[in-house]
């Protein structure tokens, strides 16, 4: 089953216990309707109970996720929440790549402060010259995103 969300709108200010969002849900390329969450700790609303059940059944086939060191079976809500979170992360990373150098040094994700466009090329060269450093700017976006997500998963 291929699950996609389009036109994702997140309202950070309204998010309390969960992420407040609204998005258009597509399953296997077919538009199914709108999914949303009020951001107050409740479940995600689906266009129909039957669709929620179908996605719940699919979620049972996915590997568990780890939360605070414990495995947690996936559900329809978790599948949707992960897509929303991944979308927000991707948007943030794209914004940061425009005026910062993102790099991994000694296994840790780091970034420069904001730079003017004219400073970016020189800053990238300087950062890349450091030992044990991999500059993420200019790499395929999926690789950059994977590095950011991997760093976020490391307990600090």
Secondary structure, DSSP 8 states (H G I E B T S, - for coil): --EEEEEEEE-GGG-SSS--EEEEEEETTEEEEEEEE-SSS---B-S-HHHHHHHHHHHTTS--EEETTEEE---HHHHHHHHHHHHHHHHHHHHHHHHS-EEEETTEEEE-----HHHHHHHHHHHHTSTTEEE-TTS-HHHHHHHHHHHHTS--
